[in-house]
Amino acid sequence: MAGFENRNSDHEPPKSLPKDLISEEELIKLRIRINQSPNTKLYLRQSALEFPLFKDAAAGYLNGVVISLVDADQVTTKSVAQLPPDARLIWEVLNDAETKSYGEFLSDNTLSQKTPEFLKNHPEFTNKIFIYLAVGGKSQPNPKDSYPDPQWFQDHKVLLSPYRFQTSFSGNLRGFVLRHEIYHYGNESFDLSYILTERKADTLAFESIAQAWKKYKETGDSSGYSFVFVNKEGIMITANLKDQEAVAKI
């Protein structure tokens, strides 16, 4: 596929904020928590509740979903030091000092497999999902990457790669990486041991973006793009925001 270099010149995101953002109060009721980074904030639109992960959290089948934004190029033991204690602890328990990732999906099944004694001593982590997303440095969300076109995506050149798309490309799209991590949740009778593969998560994330793009192109409705990132560059999904007071009021 074409990749970033063949973006359409008329691919211009709108210049206003989405009107359908989920408030902090609503997120609490939906059992969703976002640990914002110092320089980037993430907001969910109402369409995010169509993802099985958030739908099951809202229905009470999960004890919670915690999304942590990490202000670094990659998620590492060093870069998670900024996070609240629970998110930092889960990362450190399950990863060594050499682990690096653009994003990560961790569940209590991972805990029970790697450290079976941990859940016995920390039952508060049972049936809970932790997602980590790098949003700093070269991984900082960019407004010009808003509303990704399916034609931007590049199939992986390594035949036996566990991923469908080249991570050197897809890793630059924060919304895609977040969708990928969310789609690791398999929703198989609410069994957290059923975690989808990297290729399947890539495929589902891509298909959801393709559906959002089709709706956007045919009707002008951008609601299928469920995630809004705000940083000093502006808003990823909308155009650069000049009125910083508007950002503060989101």
ABEGO torsion letter per residue (X at the ends): XAEAAABBAABBBBABBBAABBBAAAAAAAGBBBBBBAABBBBBBAAAAABAAAAAAAAGABAEBBBBBBBBABBBAAAAAABBAAAAAAAAAABBAABBBABBBBBAAAAAAABAAAAAABAAABGBBBBBBBABEAABBBAAABGBBAAABBBBABAABABABBAAAAAABAAAAAAAAAAABAGBGGBAABBBBAAAAAAAAAAAAAAAAAAAAAAGBAAABABBBBBAAEBBGBBBBABAAAAAAX
